[in-house]
């Protein structure tokens, strides 16, 4: 995910920078710098953003009544 997509994602899901930064697991100032293209997004940050994006999109589809896979994955220990 590039910095240009962050604001679009945030606005599409009606989130503040603080709310999105909490979901991603970074500080508000970090998300602000990413969104404004002031610093490069690390690989870890990019993966966290993609994870949150996928989660938000999945929730959005479910809210519109589209069919969702409701299965869950549980780890099994030996």
mmCIF file of the N, C-alpha and C atoms, coordinates in Angstrom:
data_MODEL
# 
_entry.id   MODEL 
# 
loop_
_atom_site.group_PDB 
_atom_site.id 
_atom_site.type_symbol 
_atom_site.label_atom_id 
_atom_site.label_alt_id 
_atom_site.label_comp_id 
_atom_site.label_asym_id 
_atom_site.label_entity_id 
_atom_site.label_seq_id 
_atom_site.pdbx_PDB_ins_code 
_atom_site.Cartn_x 
_atom_site.Cartn_y 
_atom_site.Cartn_z 
_atom_site.occupancy 
_atom_site.B_iso_or_equiv 
_atom_site.pdbx_formal_charge 
_atom_site.auth_seq_id 
_atom_site.auth_comp_id 
_atom_site.auth_asym_id 
_atom_site.auth_atom_id 
_atom_site.pdbx_PDB_model_num 
ATOM 1   N N  . UNK A 1 1  ? 0.849   -1.175  0.000  1.00 0.00 ? 1  UNK A N  1 
ATOM 2   C CA . UNK A 1 1  ? 0.000   0.000   0.000  1.00 0.00 ? 1  UNK A CA 1 
ATOM 3   C C  . UNK A 1 1  ? 0.893   1.236   0.000  1.00 0.00 ? 1  UNK A C  1 
ATOM 4   N N  . UNK A 1 2  ? 0.561   2.150   -0.875 1.00 0.00 ? 2  UNK A N  1 
ATOM 5   C CA . UNK A 1 2  ? 1.311   3.394   -0.971 1.00 0.00 ? 2  UNK A CA 1 
ATOM 6   C C  . UNK A 1 2  ? 0.642   4.472   -0.131 1.00 0.00 ? 2  UNK A C  1 
ATOM 7   N N  . UNK A 1 3  ? 1.389   5.534   0.149  1.00 0.00 ? 3  UNK A N  1 
ATOM 8   C CA . UNK A 1 3  ? 0.864   6.591   1.011  1.00 0.00 ? 3  UNK A CA 1 
ATOM 9   C C  . UNK A 1 3  ? -0.370  7.251   0.424  1.00 0.00 ? 3  UNK A C  1 
ATOM 10  N N  . UNK A 1 4  ? -0.491  7.262   -0.893 1.00 0.00 ? 4  UNK A N  1 
ATOM 11  C CA . UNK A 1 4  ? -1.654  7.888   -1.517 1.00 0.00 ? 4  UNK A CA 1 
ATOM 12  C C  . UNK A 1 4  ? -2.949  7.129   -1.228 1.00 0.00 ? 4  UNK A C  1 
ATOM 13  N N  . UNK A 1 5  ? -2.847  5.836   -0.925 1.00 0.00 ? 5  UNK A N  1 
ATOM 14  C CA . UNK A 1 5  ? -4.027  5.018   -0.673 1.00 0.00 ? 5  UNK A CA 1 
ATOM 15  C C  . UNK A 1 5  ? -4.536  5.118   0.766  1.00 0.00 ? 5  UNK A C  1 
ATOM 16  N N  . UNK A 1 6  ? -3.696  5.557   1.676  1.00 0.00 ? 6  UNK A N  1 
ATOM 17  C CA . UNK A 1 6  ? -4.057  5.540   3.095  1.00 0.00 ? 6  UNK A CA 1 
ATOM 18  C C  . UNK A 1 6  ? -5.225  6.483   3.386  1.00 0.00 ? 6  UNK A C  1 
ATOM 19  N N  . UNK A 1 7  ? -5.144  7.707   2.899  1.00 0.00 ? 7  UNK A N  1 
ATOM 20  C CA . UNK A 1 7  ? -6.220  8.668   3.158  1.00 0.00 ? 7  UNK A CA 1 
ATOM 21  C C  . UNK A 1 7  ? -7.523  8.193   2.526  1.00 0.00 ? 7  UNK A C  1 
ATOM 22  N N  . UNK A 1 8  ? -7.430  7.665   1.335  1.00 0.00 ? 8  UNK A N  1 
ATOM 23  C CA . UNK A 1 8  ? -8.603  7.144   0.640  1.00 0.00 ? 8  UNK A CA 1 
ATOM 24  C C  . UNK A 1 8  ? -9.254  6.017   1.441  1.00 0.00 ? 8  UNK A C  1 
ATOM 25  N N  . UNK A 1 9  ? -8.444  5.089   1.937  1.00 0.00 ? 9  UNK A N  1 
ATOM 26  C CA . UNK A 1 9  ? -8.941  3.986   2.760  1.00 0.00 ? 9  UNK A CA 1 
ATOM 27  C C  . UNK A 1 9  ? -9.621  4.523   4.012  1.00 0.00 ? 9  UNK A C  1 
ATOM 28  N N  . UNK A 1 10 ? -8.962  5.452   4.676  1.00 0.00 ? 10 UNK A N  1 
ATOM 29  C CA . UNK A 1 10 ? -9.473  6.015   5.924  1.00 0.00 ? 10 UNK A CA 1 
ATOM 30  C C  . UNK A 1 10 ? -10.802 6.736   5.702  1.00 0.00 ? 10 UNK A C  1 
ATOM 31  N N  . UNK A 1 11 ? -10.879 7.521   4.655  1.00 0.00 ? 11 UNK A N  1 
ATOM 32  C CA . UNK A 1 11 ? -12.106 8.262   4.376  1.00 0.00 ? 11 UNK A CA 1 
ATOM 33  C C  . UNK A 1 11 ? -13.239 7.335   3.938  1.00 0.00 ? 11 UNK A C  1 
ATOM 34  N N  . UNK A 1 12 ? -12.911 6.332   3.146  1.00 0.00 ? 12 UNK A N  1 
ATOM 35  C CA . UNK A 1 12 ? -13.922 5.389   2.676  1.00 0.00 ? 12 UNK A CA 1 
ATOM 36  C C  . UNK A 1 12 ? -14.598 4.662   3.840  1.00 0.00 ? 12 UNK A C  1 
ATOM 37  N N  . UNK A 1 13 ? -13.840 4.418   4.892  1.00 0.00 ? 13 UNK A N  1 
ATOM 38  C CA . UNK A 1 13 ? -14.382 3.708   6.052  1.00 0.00 ? 13 UNK A CA 1 
ATOM 39  C C  . UNK A 1 13 ? -14.732 4.652   7.203  1.00 0.00 ? 13 UNK A C  1 
ATOM 40  N N  . UNK A 1 14 ? -14.695 5.949   6.914  1.00 0.00 ? 14 UNK A N  1 
ATOM 41  C CA . UNK A 1 14 ? -15.090 6.987   7.884  1.00 0.00 ? 14 UNK A CA 1 
ATOM 42  C C  . UNK A 1 14 ? -14.341 6.861   9.209  1.00 0.00 ? 14 UNK A C  1 
ATOM 43  N N  . UNK A 1 15 ? -13.021 6.735   9.105  1.00 0.00 ? 15 UNK A N  1 
ATOM 44  C CA . UNK A 1 15 ? -12.161 6.636   10.276 1.00 0.00 ? 15 UNK A CA 1 
ATOM 45  C C  . UNK A 1 15 ? -11.323 7.895   10.413 1.00 0.00 ? 15 UNK A C  1 
ATOM 46  N N  . UNK A 1 16 ? -11.019 8.266   11.642 1.00 0.00 ? 16 UNK A N  1 
ATOM 47  C CA . UNK A 1 16 ? -10.075 9.356   11.878 1.00 0.00 ? 16 UNK A CA 1 
ATOM 48  C C  . UNK A 1 16 ? -8.666  8.773   11.781 1.00 0.00 ? 16 UNK A C  1 
ATOM 49  N N  . UNK A 1 17 ? -7.680  9.641   11.719 1.00 0.00 ? 17 UNK A N  1 
ATOM 50  C CA . UNK A 1 17 ? -6.305  9.152   11.725 1.00 0.00 ? 17 UNK A CA 1 
ATOM 51  C C  . UNK A 1 17 ? -6.018  8.401   13.016 1.00 0.00 ? 17 UNK A C  1 
ATOM 52  N N  . UNK A 1 18 ? -6.559  8.871   14.123 1.00 0.00 ? 18 UNK A N  1 
ATOM 53  C CA . UNK A 1 18 ? -6.346  8.204   15.411 1.00 0.00 ? 18 UNK A CA 1 
ATOM 54  C C  . UNK A 1 18 ? -6.946  6.800   15.399 1.00 0.00 ? 18 UNK A C  1 
ATOM 55  N N  . UNK A 1 19 ? -8.153  6.658   14.868 1.00 0.00 ? 19 UNK A N  1 
ATOM 56  C CA . UNK A 1 19 ? -8.807  5.349   14.826 1.00 0.00 ? 19 UNK A CA 1 
ATOM 57  C C  . UNK A 1 19 ? -8.041  4.373   13.930 1.00 0.00 ? 19 UNK A C  1 
ATOM 58  N N  . UNK A 1 20 ? -7.615  4.841   12.767 1.00 0.00 ? 20 UNK A N  1 
ATOM 59  C CA . UNK A 1 20 ? -6.863  3.957   11.869 1.00 0.00 ? 20 UNK A CA 1 
ATOM 60  C C  . UNK A 1 20 ? -5.505  3.613   12.461 1.00 0.00 ? 20 UNK A C  1 
ATOM 61  N N  . UNK A 1 21 ? -4.852  4.570   13.073 1.00 0.00 ? 21 UNK A N  1 
ATOM 62  C CA . UNK A 1 21 ? -3.543  4.288   13.670 1.00 0.00 ? 21 UNK A CA 1 
ATOM 63  C C  . UNK A 1 21 ? -3.672  3.252   14.790 1.00 0.00 ? 21 UNK A C  1 
ATOM 64  N N  . UNK A 1 22 ? -4.754  3.312   15.557 1.00 0.00 ? 22 UNK A N  1 
ATOM 65  C CA . UNK A 1 22 ? -4.983  2.303   16.605 1.00 0.00 ? 22 UNK A CA 1 
ATOM 66  C C  . UNK A 1 22 ? -5.157  0.923   16.001 1.00 0.00 ? 22 UNK A C  1 
ATOM 67  N N  . UNK A 1 23 ? -5.885  0.821   14.903 1.00 0.00 ? 23 UNK A N  1 
ATOM 68  C CA . UNK A 1 23 ? -6.109  -0.470  14.245 1.00 0.00 ? 23 UNK A CA 1 
ATOM 69  C C  . UNK A 1 23 ? -4.810  -1.030  13.669 1.00 0.00 ? 23 UNK A C  1 
ATOM 70  N N  . UNK A 1 24 ? -3.979  -0.133  13.133 1.00 0.00 ? 24 UNK A N  1 
ATOM 71  C CA . UNK A 1 24 ? -2.716  -0.569  12.512 1.00 0.00 ? 24 UNK A CA 1 
ATOM 72  C C  . UNK A 1 24 ? -1.662  -0.881  13.573 1.00 0.00 ? 24 UNK A C  1 
ATOM 73  N N  . UNK A 1 25 ? -1.772  -0.221  14.724 1.00 0.00 ? 25 UNK A N  1 
ATOM 74  C CA . UNK A 1 25 ? -0.811  -0.457  15.795 1.00 0.00 ? 25 UNK A CA 1 
ATOM 75  C C  . UNK A 1 25 ? 0.371   0.486   15.768 1.00 0.00 ? 25 UNK A C  1 
ATOM 76  N N  . UNK A 1 26 ? 0.135   1.681   15.254 1.00 0.00 ? 26 UNK A N  1 
ATOM 77  C CA . UNK A 1 26 ? 1.182   2.716   15.242 1.00 0.00 ? 26 UNK A CA 1 
ATOM 78  C C  . UNK A 1 26 ? 0.618   3.968   15.883 1.00 0.00 ? 26 UNK A C  1 
ATOM 79  N N  . UNK A 1 27 ? 1.477   4.908   16.175 1.00 0.00 ? 27 UNK A N  1 
ATOM 80  C CA . UNK A 1 27 ? 1.040   6.170   16.735 1.00 0.00 ? 27 UNK A CA 1 
ATOM 81  C C  . UNK A 1 27 ? 0.364   7.036   15.685 1.00 0.00 ? 27 UNK A C  1 
ATOM 82  N N  . UNK A 1 28 ? -0.452  7.971   16.165 1.00 0.00 ? 28 UNK A N  1 
ATOM 83  C CA . UNK A 1 28 ? -1.152  8.879   15.272 1.00 0.00 ? 28 UNK A CA 1 
ATOM 84  C C  . UNK A 1 28 ? -0.170  9.656   14.397 1.00 0.00 ? 28 UNK A C  1 
ATOM 85  N N  . UNK A 1 29 ? 0.916   10.113  14.984 1.00 0.00 ? 29 UNK A N  1 
ATOM 86  C CA . UNK A 1 29 ? 1.882   10.916  14.229 1.00 0.00 ? 29 UNK A CA 1 
ATOM 87  C C  . UNK A 1 29 ? 2.508   10.106  13.096 1.00 0.00 ? 29 UNK A C  1 
ATOM 88  N N  . UNK A 1 30 ? 2.765   8.830   13.332 1.00 0.00 ? 30 UNK A N  1 
ATOM 89  C CA . UNK A 1 30 ? 3.329   7.966   12.292 1.00 0.00 ? 30 UNK A CA 1 
ATOM 90  C C  . UNK A 1 30 ? 2.360   7.833   11.135 1.00 0.00 ? 30 UNK A C  1 
ATOM 91  N N  . UNK A 1 31 ? 1.104   7.563   11.443 1.00 0.00 ? 31 UNK A N  1 
ATOM 92  C CA . UNK A 1 31 ? 0.104   7.429   10.387 1.00 0.00 ? 31 UNK A CA 1 
ATOM 93  C C  . UNK A 1 31 ? -0.037  8.739   9.625  1.00 0.00 ? 31 UNK A C  1 
ATOM 94  N N  . UNK A 1 32 ? 0.000   9.860   10.322 1.00 0.00 ? 32 UNK A N  1 
ATOM 95  C CA . UNK A 1 32 ? -0.086  11.171  9.688  1.00 0.00 ? 32 UNK A CA 1 
ATOM 96  C C  . UNK A 1 32 ? 1.072   11.367  8.714  1.00 0.00 ? 32 UNK A C  1 
ATOM 97  N N  . UNK A 1 33 ? 2.266   10.995  9.117  1.00 0.00 ? 33 UNK A N  1 
ATOM 98  C CA . UNK A 1 33 ? 3.439   11.141  8.232  1.00 0.00 ? 33 UNK A CA 1 
ATOM 99  C C  . UNK A 1 33 ? 3.314   10.231  7.017  1.00 0.00 ? 33 UNK A C  1 
ATOM 100 N N  . UNK A 1 34 ? 2.824   8.987   7.228  1.00 0.00 ? 34 UNK A N  1 
ATOM 101 C CA . UNK A 1 34 ? 2.615   8.071   6.096  1.00 0.00 ? 34 UNK A CA 1 
ATOM 102 C C  . UNK A 1 34 ? 1.597   8.655   5.131  1.00 0.00 ? 34 UNK A C  1 
ATOM 103 N N  . UNK A 1 35 ? 0.475   9.131   5.678  1.00 0.00 ? 35 UNK A N  1 
ATOM 104 C CA . UNK A 1 35 ? -0.620  9.631   4.850  1.00 0.00 ? 35 UNK A CA 1 
ATOM 105 C C  . UNK A 1 35 ? -0.201  10.852  4.041  1.00 0.00 ? 35 UNK A C  1 
ATOM 106 N N  . UNK A 1 36 ? 0.696   11.636  4.576  1.00 0.00 ? 36 UNK A N  1 
ATOM 107 C CA . UNK A 1 36 ? 1.145   12.844  3.881  1.00 0.00 ? 36 UNK A CA 1 
ATOM 108 C C  . UNK A 1 36 ? 2.430   12.630  3.086  1.00 0.00 ? 36 UNK A C  1 
ATOM 109 N N  . UNK A 1 37 ? 2.907   11.400  3.022  1.00 0.00 ? 37 UNK A N  1 
ATOM 110 C CA . UNK A 1 37 ? 4.083   11.080  2.226  1.00 0.00 ? 37 UNK A CA 1 
ATOM 111 C C  . UNK A 1 37 ? 5.376   11.656  2.763  1.00 0.00 ? 37 UNK A C  1 
ATOM 112 N N  . UNK A 1 38 ? 5.423   11.935  4.072  1.00 0.00 ? 38 UNK A N  1 
ATOM 113 C CA . UNK A 1 38 ? 6.619   12.553  4.657  1.00 0.00 ? 38 UNK A CA 1 
ATOM 114 C C  . UNK A 1 38 ? 7.692   11.540  5.024  1.00 0.00 ? 38 UNK A C  1 
ATOM 115 N N  . UNK A 1 39 ? 7.292   10.293  5.247  1.00 0.00 ? 39 UNK A N  1 
ATOM 116 C CA . UNK A 1 39 ? 8.261   9.235   5.536  1.00 0.00 ? 39 UNK A CA 1 
ATOM 117 C C  . UNK A 1 39 ? 7.883   7.985   4.751  1.00 0.00 ? 39 UNK A C  1 
ATOM 118 N N  . UNK A 1 40 ? 8.876   7.159   4.512  1.00 0.00 ? 40 UNK A N  1 
ATOM 119 C CA . UNK A 1 40 ? 8.652   5.912   3.793  1.00 0.00 ? 40 UNK A CA 1 
ATOM 120 C C  . UNK A 1 40 ? 7.983   4.909   4.732  1.00 0.00 ? 40 UNK A C  1 
ATOM 121 N N  . UNK A 1 41 ? 7.018   4.170   4.205  1.00 0.00 ? 41 UNK A N  1 
ATOM 122 C CA . UNK A 1 41 ? 6.329   3.158   4.995  1.00 0.00 ? 41 UNK A CA 1 
ATOM 123 C C  . UNK A 1 41 ? 7.186   1.897   5.000  1.00 0.00 ? 41 UNK A C  1 
ATOM 124 N N  . UNK A 1 42 ? 7.491   1.399   6.190  1.00 0.00 ? 42 UNK A N  1 
ATOM 125 C CA . UNK A 1 42 ? 8.301   0.186   6.304  1.00 0.00 ? 42 UNK A CA 1 
ATOM 126 C C  . UNK A 1 42 ? 7.513   -1.014  5.783  1.00 0.00 ? 42 UNK A C  1 
ATOM 127 N N  . UNK A 1 43 ? 8.220   -2.110  5.525  1.00 0.00 ? 43 UNK A N  1 
ATOM 128 C CA . UNK A 1 43 ? 7.549   -3.334  5.082  1.00 0.00 ? 43 UNK A CA 1 
ATOM 129 C C  . UNK A 1 43 ? 6.562   -3.824  6.131  1.00 0.00 ? 43 UNK A C  1 
ATOM 130 N N  . UNK A 1 44 ? 6.932   -3.736  7.392  1.00 0.00 ? 44 UNK A N  1 
ATOM 131 C CA . UNK A 1 44 ? 6.042   -4.151  8.473  1.00 0.00 ? 44 UNK A CA 1 
ATOM 132 C C  . UNK A 1 44 ? 4.803   -3.256  8.517  1.00 0.00 ? 44 UNK A C  1 
ATOM 133 N N  . UNK A 1 45 ? 4.986   -1.961  8.375  1.00 0.00 ? 45 UNK A N  1 
ATOM 134 C CA . UNK A 1 45 ? 3.867   -1.028  8.344  1.00 0.00 ? 45 UNK A CA 1 
ATOM 135 C C  . UNK A 1 45 ? 2.955   -1.284  7.161  1.00 0.00 ? 45 UNK A C  1 
ATOM 136 N N  . UNK A 1 46 ? 3.562   -1.572  6.019  1.00 0.00 ? 46 UNK A N  1 
ATOM 137 C CA . UNK A 1 46 ? 2.783   -1.859  4.809  1.00 0.00 ? 46 UNK A CA 1 
ATOM 138 C C  . UNK A 1 46 ? 1.929   -3.115  5.001  1.00 0.00 ? 46 UNK A C  1 
ATOM 139 N N  . UNK A 1 47 ? 2.523   -4.146  5.613  1.00 0.00 ? 47 UNK A N  1 
ATOM 140 C CA . UNK A 1 47 ? 1.769   -5.383  5.862  1.00 0.00 ? 47 UNK A CA 1 
ATOM 141 C C  . UNK A 1 47 ? 0.641   -5.150  6.857  1.00 0.00 ? 47 UNK A C  1 
ATOM 142 N N  . UNK A 1 48 ? 0.896   -4.349  7.887  1.00 0.00 ? 48 UNK A N  1 
ATOM 143 C CA . UNK A 1 48 ? -0.145  -4.039  8.880  1.00 0.00 ? 48 UNK A CA 1 
ATOM 144 C C  . UNK A 1 48 ? -1.289  -3.281  8.226  1.00 0.00 ? 48 UNK A C  1 
ATOM 145 N N  . UNK A 1 49 ? -0.962  -2.329  7.363  1.00 0.00 ? 49 UNK A N  1 
ATOM 146 C CA . UNK A 1 49 ? -1.997  -1.579  6.650  1.00 0.00 ? 49 UNK A CA 1 
ATOM 147 C C  . UNK A 1 49 ? -2.824  -2.487  5.743  1.00 0.00 ? 49 UNK A C  1 
ATOM 148 N N  . UNK A 1 50 ? -2.161  -3.395  5.039  1.00 0.00 ? 50 UNK A N  1 
ATOM 149 C CA . UNK A 1 50 ? -2.877  -4.325  4.156  1.00 0.00 ? 50 UNK A CA 1 
ATOM 150 C C  . UNK A 1 50 ? -3.809  -5.225  4.965  1.00 0.00 ? 50 UNK A C  1 
ATOM 151 N N  . UNK A 1 51 ? -3.332  -5.678  6.119  1.00 0.00 ? 51 UNK A N  1 
ATOM 152 C CA . UNK A 1 51 ? -4.156  -6.520  6.982  1.00 0.00 ? 51 UNK A CA 1 
ATOM 153 C C  . UNK A 1 51 ? -5.405  -5.768  7.434  1.00 0.00 ? 51 UNK A C  1 
ATOM 154 N N  . UNK A 1 52 ? -5.238  -4.533  7.881  1.00 0.00 ? 52 UNK A N  1 
ATOM 155 C CA . UNK A 1 52 ? -6.368  -3.725  8.329  1.00 0.00 ? 52 UNK A CA 1 
ATOM 156 C C  . UNK A 1 52 ? -7.295  -3.421  7.150  1.00 0.00 ? 52 UNK A C  1 
ATOM 157 N N  . UNK A 1 53 ? -6.719  -3.136  5.996  1.00 0.00 ? 53 UNK A N  1 
ATOM 158 C CA . UNK A 1 53 ? -7.530  -2.875  4.802  1.00 0.00 ? 53 UNK A CA 1 
ATOM 159 C C  . UNK A 1 53 ? -8.406  -4.082  4.486  1.00 0.00 ? 53 UNK A C  1 
ATOM 160 N N  . UNK A 1 54 ? -7.821  -5.267  4.482  1.00 0.00 ? 54 UNK A N  1 
ATOM 161 C CA . UNK A 1 54 ? -8.581  -6.482  4.195  1.00 0.00 ? 54 UNK A CA 1 
ATOM 162 C C  . UNK A 1 54 ? -9.677  -6.709  5.231  1.00 0.00 ? 54 UNK A C  1 
ATOM 163 N N  . UNK A 1 55 ? -9.362  -6.467  6.481  1.00 0.00 ? 55 UNK A N  1 
ATOM 164 C CA . UNK A 1 55 ? -10.338 -6.620  7.563  1.00 0.00 ? 55 UNK A CA 1 
ATOM 165 C C  . UNK A 1 55 ? -11.501 -5.632  7.388  1.00 0.00 ? 55 UNK A C  1 
ATOM 166 N N  . UNK A 1 56 ? -11.185 -4.392  7.072  1.00 0.00 ? 56 UNK A N  1 
ATOM 167 C CA . UNK A 1 56 ? -12.217 -3.384  6.876  1.00 0.00 ? 56 UNK A CA 1 
ATOM 168 C C  . UNK A 1 56 ? -13.102 -3.716  5.674  1.00 0.00 ? 56 UNK A C  1 
ATOM 169 N N  . UNK A 1 57 ? -12.484 -4.166  4.592  1.00 0.00 ? 57 UNK A N  1 
ATOM 170 C CA . UNK A 1 57 ? -13.248 -4.507  3.398  1.00 0.00 ? 57 UNK A CA 1 
ATOM 171 C C  . UNK A 1 57 ? -14.154 -5.704  3.656  1.00 0.00 ? 57 UNK A C  1 
ATOM 172 N N  . UNK A 1 58 ? -13.672 -6.675  4.400  1.00 0.00 ? 58 UNK A N  1 
ATOM 173 C CA . UNK A 1 58 ? -14.477 -7.843  4.737  1.00 0.00 ? 58 UNK A CA 1 
ATOM 174 C C  . UNK A 1 58 ? -15.671 -7.432  5.588  1.00 0.00 ? 58 UNK A C  1 
ATOM 175 N N  . UNK A 1 59 ? -15.446 -6.571  6.577  1.00 0.00 ? 59 UNK A N  1 
ATOM 176 C CA . UNK A 1 59 ? -16.537 -6.084  7.427  1.00 0.00 ? 59 UNK A CA 1 
ATOM 177 C C  . UNK A 1 59 ? -17.529 -5.264  6.624  1.00 0.00 ? 59 UNK A C  1 
ATOM 178 N N  . UNK A 1 60 ? -17.032 -4.497  5.684  1.00 0.00 ? 60 UNK A N  1 
ATOM 179 C CA . UNK A 1 60 ? -17.903 -3.656  4.862  1.00 0.00 ? 60 UNK A CA 1 
ATOM 180 C C  . UNK A 1 60 ? -18.803 -4.519  3.988  1.00 0.00 ? 60 UNK A C  1 
ATOM 181 N N  . UNK A 1 61 ? -18.259 -5.580  3.407  1.00 0.00 ? 61 UNK A N  1 
ATOM 182 C CA . UNK A 1 61 ? -19.063 -6.483  2.589  1.00 0.00 ? 61 UNK A CA 1 
ATOM 183 C C  . UNK A 1 61 ? -20.145 -7.148  3.433  1.00 0.00 ? 61 UNK A C  1 
ATOM 184 N N  . UNK A 1 62 ? -19.794 -7.544  4.639  1.00 0.00 ? 62 UNK A N  1 
ATOM 185 C CA . UNK A 1 62 ? -20.756 -8.186  5.527  1.00 0.00 ? 62 UNK A CA 1 
ATOM 186 C C  . UNK A 1 62 ? -21.863 -7.244  5.928  1.00 0.00 ? 62 UNK A C  1 
ATOM 187 N N  . UNK A 1 63 ? -21.538 -5.969  6.096  1.00 0.00 ? 63 UNK A N  1 
ATOM 188 C CA . UNK A 1 63 ? -22.529 -4.976  6.497  1.00 0.00 ? 63 UNK A CA 1 
ATOM 189 C C  . UNK A 1 63 ? -23.536 -4.717  5.384  1.00 0.00 ? 63 UNK A C  1 
ATOM 190 N N  . UNK A 1 64 ? -23.137 -4.944  4.139  1.00 0.00 ? 64 UNK A N  1 
ATOM 191 C CA . UNK A 1 64 ? -24.039 -4.734  3.011  1.00 0.00 ? 64 UNK A CA 1 
ATOM 192 C C  . UNK A 1 64 ? -24.869 -5.968  2.708  1.00 0.00 ? 64 UNK A C  1 
ATOM 193 N N  . UNK A 1 65 ? -24.705 -7.006  3.516  1.00 0.00 ? 65 UNK A N  1 
ATOM 194 C CA . UNK A 1 65 ? -25.516 -8.194  3.334  1.00 0.00 ? 65 UNK A CA 1 
ATOM 195 C C  . UNK A 1 65 ? -24.975 -9.181  2.322  1.00 0.00 ? 65 UNK A C  1 
ATOM 196 N N  . UNK A 1 66 ? -23.751 -8.972  1.838  1.00 0.00 ? 66 UNK A N  1 
ATOM 197 C CA . UNK A 1 66 ? -23.169 -9.915  0.912  1.00 0.00 ? 66 UNK A CA 1 
ATOM 198 C C  . UNK A 1 66 ? -22.733 -11.155 1.657  1.00 0.00 ? 66 UNK A C  1 
ATOM 199 N N  . UNK A 1 67 ? -22.701 -12.256 0.966  1.00 0.00 ? 67 UNK A N  1 
ATOM 200 C CA . UNK A 1 67 ? -22.331 -13.519 1.590  1.00 0.00 ? 67 UNK A CA 1 
ATOM 201 C C  . UNK A 1 67 ? -20.863 -13.494 2.005  1.00 0.00 ? 67 UNK A C  1 
ATOM 202 N N  . UNK A 1 68 ? -20.620 -13.896 3.241  1.00 0.00 ? 68 UNK A N  1 
ATOM 203 C CA . UNK A 1 68 ? -19.265 -13.956 3.777  1.00 0.00 ? 68 UNK A CA 1 
ATOM 204 C C  . UNK A 1 68 ? -18.988 -15.360 4.270  1.00 0.00 ? 68 UNK A C  1 
ATOM 205 N N  . UNK A 1 69 ? -17.758 -15.751 4.191  1.00 0.00 ? 69 UNK A N  1 
ATOM 206 C CA . UNK A 1 69 ? -17.330 -17.015 4.776  1.00 0.00 ? 69 UNK A CA 1 
ATOM 207 C C  . UNK A 1 69 ? -17.179 -16.782 6.270  1.00 0.00 ? 69 UNK A C  1 
ATOM 208 N N  . UNK A 1 70 ? -17.962 -17.479 7.077  1.00 0.00 ? 70 UNK A N  1 
ATOM 209 C CA . UNK A 1 70 ? -17.943 -17.260 8.512  1.00 0.00 ? 70 UNK A CA 1 
ATOM 210 C C  . UNK A 1 70 ? -17.081 -18.286 9.238  1.00 0.00 ? 70 UNK A C  1 
ATOM 211 N N  . UNK A 1 71 ? -16.332 -19.074 8.481  1.00 0.00 ? 71 UNK A N  1 
ATOM 212 C CA . UNK A 1 71 ? -15.474 -20.065 9.122  1.00 0.00 ? 71 UNK A CA 1 
ATOM 213 C C  . UNK A 1 71 ? -14.310 -19.373 9.812  1.00 0.00 ? 71 UNK A C  1 
ATOM 214 N N  . UNK A 1 72 ? -13.803 -20.009 10.822 1.00 0.00 ? 72 UNK A N  1 
ATOM 215 C CA . UNK A 1 72 ? -12.649 -19.481 11.546 1.00 0.00 ? 72 UNK A CA 1 
ATOM 216 C C  . UNK A 1 72 ? -11.567 -20.536 11.583 1.00 0.00 ? 72 UNK A C  1 
ATOM 217 N N  . UNK A 1 73 ? -10.354 -20.119 11.738 1.00 0.00 ? 73 UNK A N  1 
ATOM 218 C CA . UNK A 1 73 ? -9.233  -21.028 11.809 1.00 0.00 ? 73 UNK A CA 1 
ATOM 219 C C  . UNK A 1 73 ? -8.722  -21.028 13.245 1.00 0.00 ? 73 UNK A C  1 
ATOM 220 N N  . UNK A 1 74 ? -8.597  -22.203 13.804 1.00 0.00 ? 74 UNK A N  1 
ATOM 221 C CA . UNK A 1 74 ? -8.081  -22.329 15.167 1.00 0.00 ? 74 UNK A CA 1 
ATOM 222 C C  . UNK A 1 74 ? -6.829  -23.179 15.144 1.00 0.00 ? 74 UNK A C  1 
ATOM 223 N N  . UNK A 1 75 ? -5.747  -22.727 15.769 1.00 0.00 ? 75 UNK A N  1 
ATOM 224 C CA . UNK A 1 75 ? -4.528  -23.534 15.790 1.00 0.00 ? 75 UNK A CA 1 
ATOM 225 C C  . UNK A 1 75 ? -4.725  -24.758 16.680 1.00 0.00 ? 75 UNK A C  1 
ATOM 226 N N  . UNK A 1 76 ? -4.110  -25.832 16.279 1.00 0.00 ? 76 UNK A N  1 
ATOM 227 C CA . UNK A 1 76 ? -4.174  -27.071 17.040 1.00 0.00 ? 76 UNK A CA 1 
ATOM 228 C C  . UNK A 1 76 ? -2.775  -27.386 17.535 1.00 0.00 ? 76 UNK A C  1 
ATOM 229 N N  . UNK A 1 77 ? -2.639  -27.573 18.831 1.00 0.00 ? 77 UNK A N  1 
ATOM 230 C CA . UNK A 1 77 ? -1.324  -27.906 19.370 1.00 0.00 ? 77 UNK A CA 1 
ATOM 231 C C  . UNK A 1 77 ? -1.226  -29.403 19.573 1.00 0.00 ? 77 UNK A C  1 
ATOM 232 N N  . UNK A 1 78 ? -0.007  -29.908 19.498 1.00 0.00 ? 78 UNK A N  1 
ATOM 233 C CA . UNK A 1 78 ? 0.223   -31.348 19.671 1.00 0.00 ? 78 UNK A CA 1 
ATOM 234 C C  . UNK A 1 78 ? 0.630   -31.659 21.072 1.00 0.00 ? 78 UNK A C  1 
# 
